[in-house]
Amino acid sequence: MKEFKIVNNIEEMGRAGAAVIAAAIREKPDLVLGLATGSSPISLYKELIRMHKEEGLDFSKVRTVNLDEYVGLTADHPQSYRAFMNENLFNHVNIDINNTHLPDGMAENLDEEVAGYDKLVGELGGIEVQVLGIGPNGHIGFNEPSDEFSNHTLVVPLTNETIEANSRFFSGADEVPRKAITLDIKHIMQAKQIVLVATKNKEAILREALQGKITPQVPASVLQMHHAVVVVFSAEE
Ligand code: GLP
């Protein structure tokens, strides 16, 4: 790990995370940026939008690869991760939407879809900077606690804990899809740099992930082995 920053609140967390991303885009305008959903990165995306509008941060050549998508939600479903990304970032910056990639949760053949996603990431040359949040059970992307660290994009059944945690975005737990497609741990670990944002409510799991045993039962613990992770922790939820 490289850096652990504690900041006062969510806005500061967003600013600190976005500063890393913006510096990388300025250095390499066609950066391959790995993106995450969930509530944690929203302030980071807000700050990137502000930097685009007020400071001319240019997304015109940036390529993005999202970590995951629910299986069974159409792209225009309000809770699909495609809709989340459009709403929270893509619609507000000058990115070419054709350069933004998420797994297709409606693909008829999921085996082909996951193989195709691996191929796509390979063709892009891998992820250069990856944004991450952390799930309450230590998941990253939708890599749930498991017996092994995943090494290719995969379809995963969501744990009850994740279904419960994410039900706040749906009308109830019954509405939450039971499966998702997620980029694997290996691809995440191959990112040249990682920015993980987490708020106060994740303190215990973050501590376990960063200071506890490295185990696929706490997927984020693998980050201890990455040499360029910046963790930004907000002391407020
Ligand atoms: C989802 C996403 C994760 C995210 C997690 C935490 O399950 N697949 O990528 O990190 O939620 O979300 P939040 O930041 O809303 O707690």
Boltz pocket constraint, residues with backbone or C-beta under 6 A from the ligand:
constraints:
  - pocket:
      binder: B
      contacts: [[A, 36], [A, 37], [A, 38], [A, 39], [A, 40], [A, 41], [A, 67], [A, 68], [A, 132], [A, 133], [A, 134], [A, 135], [A, 136], [A, 139], [A, 140], [A, 141], [A, 142], [A, 162], [A, 166]]
      max_distance: 6.0
